[in-house]
Amino acid sequence: MSRPSDLERLSPETVAGLAKAHAGATTCPACRPYASAGWESFPASQDGAALQPIGALWLPGDDEPTLEEHRPPGVDAWSPEAPISLAHHPCNRCEIWACRSCGFPFLRYTEYGGYYIDPRIRELRADRVVPGSIPQG
């Protein structure tokens, strides 16, 4: 598995473009075990070999991104209904991975809790990317 320092920095525009390029696509048998509309724990039954790293929105050494979240009231951040806001937590700290077979893109984020580390994964879907959520500046 790649380390964040080995990844290419991707702009939010590039990430949104990857989502648009795969709009309407479905996962293939190789990446179906990772498919989830919302954030889920990385499947323990999978070793990740079906996915390849594309890049990251945040790299070690960058300024710390905001921990502010963008979601409608009553919607949990990990829910399938939660929007993908590239300027907000947790998406602003994501790595982008793609299926080696079909190219379908995924967001990956590692949640660091008090007593655990939880690698999470979510489909990068264009219809969930919030228009205007690309940071300016």
N, C-alpha and C positions, 0 to 999 in steps of 0.2 A: 504494500500500500504506500502511496506517495505521502510524503510529509508536506505540510503547508508551505514550507520554505522552497520546496521543489516545484510548486505549482505556478502557473502563469497568472498574473493579475488580470481579471476580466472586468471590463466596465459594466455597469448596470445595463447600458444599452445593448451590449453584446449578449448578456444573459437574456434580456427580453427578446432579442432577435433569435436566440436558440429556441426559446419557447414558441415563438411565432412560426419558426421553420418546421416545428413538429406539431402544430395545431391540428387537432383532429386525428392524430396518430394514436395507435394503441400499442401497448407493450407486446413484445414477442415472447415466446416461451422461455428464452434465456433470462429476460429481465422481469418477467411476471412476478417472481417471488418478492421483488422489491417494490412493486406497484402499490401505491397508497395515495389517495387524494389529499389526506392530511398527514401530519408528522407522525411517524411510527418508529419504534425502536428498530434498529437495523436487525433483520432476521438472523437469529442465532444459528439457524440451520444452513445459512449461506456464508461462503468465505469471501464474497465480493469479487471473485475472479471474472464474473460476467460483465463487470463495470470497469470503465477506465476514467482516470481523472482528466478533466478538461481545463479547469482553472479554479480560481477563488475570487470572491468579491473583497475579501480582507486577508491580508498576509501579516505574519508576525513582523513587528517593527512599524506597522502603520499606526496612525492615531487610533485610539479606541473608538469604535463606532458607538452610536447611541444604543441604549438599552430600552428606549421608548418603543412601544408596540403600536401597530396600526391595525385595528380590527373593530368591527361593529360591536356595540354593547351586547353583552350576553353570549358572545362567541369566544370560546376558548382558543388560545393561541395555537394549540396542537390540533384543532378540529379541521375536518375536511372543508368546512365553510370559511375558515380563516383565509383572508386574502394573502397573496404573495406580494408584500411591499418590500421592494429591494432596498429602500432607504431605512427600513426599520428592523428591529430585532424580531426574530432570529435570522431573517433572510440576509441581513447586511453582514453576517459573519459566515455565510455558507461557502461550501465548496460545490462545484458543479461537476457531476460525473455523468457519463453516458454509457449506454449499453454497447458492448463491443460488437454485437450482432446487428442491431437495428438503429443504433444511434440515439434512441430515446433518452432525453435528458432528465436528470434527477438533481435535487438539492440535497446536500448532506450537511448536517450540523451536529456538533457534539455538545450535549448539555452536561455541564459540570455541576452536580448537586453536592450537598454537604458530605454525603457518604457514598456517592456513586458517580460513575461516568456513563452516560447513555448516548451512544451514537444513534442519530436519527436520520431518517430518509423520507423524502416526499417527492412525488412527481412534479416536474417543472411544467406546469400547464399554462398556456397563454391566457386562457379565459379566467384564471385566478390572479394573474399579474395586475396589480392596481395601476390604471392609467395615472400618470403623474407621480408615481412612486419612485421614479428614478431621481436620485439626489442631484441637486444642482450645485455647481461650484468647482 
